[in-house]
Every structure is written in structure tokens, then in C-alpha cells.
């Protein structure tokens, strides 16, 4: 556990499944504004969701912040989240938050492909992510099936094309793809030329560019055309635990996350996600979402990722 504080009588426990750098900046600003001390526990969002399920009403967490909506939907299904005030929910579009008012969306990102022009031309790129099951992609593809950002993509394929087609697609990926531990490794492999293409969320590519500099970038981002499922828009969100012993401070933290100040901090940082407030522009390095034409699957249809995780395991990818 990493503890941070700046006075005040309240201590808030945040289970953080978002990128630590972004969360640290948001927590520091919240503490400065409110005087509330925040203790942060960071891990993969799926791992933290499972921990909350195990802890139940005895959970130490007051607030849960995670990268993808399915973890939040799972906790909502189990009745472990507290209703949020309408004044908080109204800060972002309703379709980007819990349909029951149990959590609120904070940021969005889009699935895409990284590709290396030295290995493949843009004219050879697939029209759909489902095409990556075809034999011509054998030995040219990188994926990270154990990364928490991969699972919602499988959920989206299930939602749009059914379980049988999702299973066939995963079998094709198993045959064709080199397996990496995480999406950061996928982006690096494509950038180095070790792989021709890789399934990513686009923000990983922008973070690599910032890290190594434009002169060391030898890859590009490919956004799927015609709102293909491969260009899934994922929503990151935050919730207050129903078991929180610090509900007032927890509600304040969630309100800060979707406030203009909080969303501007998100946009200005090095995380390269899209703020959800309509009055806050994204990082200028990012293409506008209206140009990317992401596939928007309803949060209810995307579900809780349990079936997707099961199919991934059955496929032998993990």
C-alpha cells in the first residue's frame, strides 16, 4: 500500500486499477483542494475487483477506480457499490456511466492496431479485427491476452457476433499470434520490427512515443474503419463502495474525478485517454473521437467480462 496525505481528519482508501502516474496527479490535486488524506492501493483492475468480491462488506476500500467498465458492472451486479448523486452522474454522458447510477465514467480510450510500415503497408491492414483469425496473419501478429485491456475486446466480439464466432476468432489468434505479457510489450515489439502488427489500445502507442521520442518511433496507429468492433471504445470509471465508512469523502473524490478540474488534469497528463466531459478537450496529440469512429457497445451489452475471460482460458491463450 502506498499512502499519501496532506492533513485533514479523514483518510480515504482508494483501490486503484488505473495507471499510477495519472492517479497520483489526481489524488494530489484532490488532497490539496479538500485536505482529505488518500491511501492508494494499486493493482490490476481485475485483481482489485476480485479482491473486493472476496472482502465483501468488510472491504477496506472506500473508492474503486479502474480502467474498464466490466469490473464495475460485476461489482454492481453483486450489490457492492453505492448509488452516486445525480449531480455527479450528470457531469458526463449517461451512456458512459452505470445504467443504475452505481458508478460514473471518467475517461475513454479506443482499441486499435499498432503496425510497422517496414513490415506491412497500410493498404494491407485488415478491414476488421475478425480478419486476424485468417491464415495470412500467422507469424505477423502480437497480442497480450492476459492484459486486462484485452478481455473487454473479447466481450465486445461476443456481444456483436455471438459466442461461437468469438471462440473461432480466439482459436485463430491462438494459431497466428505471438503472445506477450502486456500491451506495453506488444507496442514495443511492433515498434522494433519484431512483429508487423499488434492489438492495442491506442493510448499505449502515444505513451511509448512520449517515452522514447518521435525519432525512435518506427510504428503507427491503425484505426479500424466503419466502426469495426476492433475499434472498441472502452470506458474507465470510478465508484464508491457500499461498505465505505467514509461515504462523504468518497463522494467528494468521485465528484472531483468528473469535475472540470479533474478532467483537465486527466487530459493534460501523459496517459492519453479521452476525458468524458463535453467541455474538456483531450490531449492535442490524440485524434478527435469523431475522426476515429470507434465502435460503441453499450455497457450493459459489454457486461462483466466473465464469459470473455472463460473463453480466453478455454482457447489456450492464457
N, C-alpha and C positions, 0 to 999 in steps of 0.2 A: 504494500500500500504506500502510495506517495501522498503525503499530507501537505497542504498549503493553507496558510491562514493569514489574516490581516486584521485581527481584532474582532470585536463583536461578541455577543453572548451565545450565538447559535453556531453549531457545526453541522454542515450538510455532508452526507455521504453520497458521492456520485460514482456509480458503476459506468465506466466509460468504454464503449466499444468503437468510438471514433478515433481518428488519428490523434496521437498525443499532443503534437505541436499545436494543432487547431484548438483542442480542448483547453490546453494550458493558457492560451491567449484569451479565450472566452472566460475561463474561470478567474483569471487575474483581473479582468475588467469588471466582472460581476462583484468580486470581493471589494474592489476599490470603491464601487458605487454603493454597495449595501453594507459593508462591514461584516458580512456573514462569512465565516470560515468554511472552506470546502475541502473535504478529504476525498482524493480521487483514487479509485482502483481501476486500472486499465488492463484490458484483455480483449481477445476477440469477442465480437458482439454475440456470436452464437454461444460461446463458452459462458459468457456472463448471463445470458438468458437461461441457460441450463442451471447455472448456479442459483439464480433467483427462484426457479422452479423447485429446486431441492430445498432451498431455505424457507420457501413459503412465507407465511405470515411472520416468521422470525428473521426475515432478511434484514441485514444491516443497511441496505440501500434505501436512500430516500428518492433518488432520481436515477433513471436509466437512460443513457444516450447511446444510440447505436447507428451503424451505417445503413442498414437495410430494414425495410418495413416488416418483413415476415417475422423477425424476432419479436417485434412489438405486437403483431397480430396474435402470435402464440400466447404471449403473456396476457393479452386482452381476453382471449378465449378462456383462459384459466381463472379469470376474475381477479388478477393480481394488480391491476392498475386503477388509479383514482381518476374520477372524472375531472376534466380540466375546465376552468372558467370559460364562458363564451367569449369574454374579452381577449383571451389568449388564442383560442381557436380561430377567431375572426381575422387574425393578422396575416394568415396565409390562405391560399385557395383551399376550399373544403375538400377537393378531391385528393389533396396531398396530406391529409390527416386521417386519423381514425374515424370511421363512419359512426362510431358510438361515442366519440368525444373523449376517448381514453388516452390519446397521445396526439402530439402535434408534429407536423413535418417541419424540418429545419433546412434541409438542403437537398438538391437533386444532382445526379450525375448520369452519364449515358454510357452504355456498353458500346464497344466498337472493336475494330481490329487495329493493331499496330502492324505495319508492314515495312519491309526493307526494299527500297526501289532497286537495289543492286541484285536482289534475288527474285523480284516479281514486279511487274508493271501494274499501274492502277487499272488498266484495261483487262487484266487477268483476275482481278479481285472478284469474289463471289457476289451474286445479287442477293443472296440470303445466307444467313448463318447456317441454315439447314444443309446447304450445299457442301459444308465442310465434312460431311459424312461420306462424300464420294471418293472413289479410289485415287483420283488425281491429286488429292491433298495429302496423301501418305508421305511422311517424311518432310513435310513443309510447314507443319503447324505446331504451335506451342500452346499449352493450356495449363491452368492451375486448378484442378478440380477440388482440391481441399481448401482453397481460399473461400472465405465466406461470401465474397462478391460473385462467385461462380454459381452458387446454389440458386439465387433468385432468377438467374437466366434460365435455368432448367425449369423452374416453376412457371416461367412465362411461356416456355415451349409447351409444357403440359397444358396450360390454360388455353392456348390458342390452337393446338394441334392434337391434343389427347395423349394419354399415357403410352399407347403403343408406338406412336410416331416419336415421342420423346425417347423411348427405350431404344428404338432403331438408330436414332441420331447419336445417342451416347455410345452405342456399340461401334458406330462409325468413327467417332472421336477416339475410342479406345484403340482402334486399328491404326488410325492415322497419326495421332499426336504424340509429341514428346511431352512428358509430364514434368512440371516444375512445382516447387513448394508453394510459391505465392506469385501474385501478378507482377510484383516488382521484378521478380526473376524473369518472367515472361517478357516484359518490356525490354529488359537488358539483353536478353538473348536475341530478340529481333533486332535491336539497335546494333548489336555487334555483328550481325550477319549469320549467327549460328542457326537461326530459324528465319523462314521467309515471312510468316505471319503469326500473330498470336491474339487470342481472345483476351480483351482487357476492358476496364472502364477507362474512358479517355483521360481522366484526371491523372492517372498513373504516368501517362506519357508526358503530360505537361510538368509534372513534378520531376521527372527524370531530366527534362530539358533545363529546368531551373537548377538542378543539382550539378549537371556536368557542363552546362553552357551550350549555346547554339552550335558552336563549331564542332562539338563532339556528338551531335545528333545526326545519325545516318538513317533514321527511320521517319515514318509519317503516320498520321492517324487516318484511318478509313472509316467513314460513317456509312452504314448500310442505307441504301436508297429506299424510298417508298415506305417508310416507317416499318421496315422489317423488324421482326422480333429480336434480331441481333443488336438492334439499337435501342434496347430497353432503357426507359427512364426509371432509375431507382431513386427511392426517397429515403433519406436519413431522418430519424425522428427522435423525440425525447418524451419521456413520461414520468409521472410521479407514482411511486409505489403506493398501493392502498394501505400497506402496513407502515408507511412512513411515520416516524414520531416527530417529524418536523415539517408538517404539511405547509405551513405558511411560508417558510423559507424556500421549500421545494417549489411551490407555485411561483415564487418570485424568480427563481432561477430559470424555470421554463419560460416565463414571460420575457425574461431578458434574452433568451435564445432567439425568440422570434421578433424582438423589438428592432427598431431601425438601427440602433447602435450595435446590437449583437449581429445582425445580418450584414452590416457594413464591415465588421471585423472578419466575418466569415469570407466575404468577397475579397477583402484586402490581403488575406493570408496566402500561404503557399500550398493550400490544399486543393485549389482549382475545382471546387464544387460550385454549383449554381445556387445562390440564395433564393428562397421561395417568396419573399416579399416582392410584390409588384413594383414597389418604389425604390428598390435597391438593385443597381446594376451589377452583373457578375464581373469577375476579373476580366480586364480587357483582352487578355491573351486567349480567352475562350471564345469560340464562335457562338453567336446567339442561338438559343434553343430552336427558335423558329427556322433557322437555316439548317439545323441538324436533322429536323423532322424525326424525333425519337418515337419509338413505339410506346404508347401509354397504356399499360394494362391496369385495370382497376385494382386497388389494394385488396379488395375482397377476392377477386379472381386470382391474384397472385398468391394469396393465402399465407400459410405459416411455414412453408418450406419443408414440412415433414415428409411429404410424398417425394419431393425432389431429392432430398437427402437419401431416402431409401433407394431410389432408382440409381443414383450415382454410386452408391455402395454395391448394389446388385450388378452394375455394369463392370465392376472390377477396376474402375478408375482410381479408387482410393482403397 
